């Protein structure tokens, strides 16, 4: 895969490695350009640790548009825990401190449910809000 190609042309490519997909995310300007989240999720699903940490951060500091056009903000701590844990397992140096900080703001029940999500995680479960 040539990184010089436009990333909108990559839909025909069958297999990406995490670094290529993460590069696609960076080249599309992060969250600013439609399709960037797709590349971020592709990288996270390929176990790219930095991408997984960014996905976790998106869930920790979540704001999304509501059906009526408003904005709703509030963290999804369990999904953030899941993605920080995956990032930590895959070697992201910042994930451990982020996970420790997040745990301080979670109940034991939330942590238990997040750990269950980790046990059932498989690639392809990265639909960002």
Helices and strands as residue ranges (DSSP letters): G 7-12, H 18-27, G 30-32, H 36-45, H 49-60, E 63-65, E 71-73, H 77-89, H 95-103, H 108-119
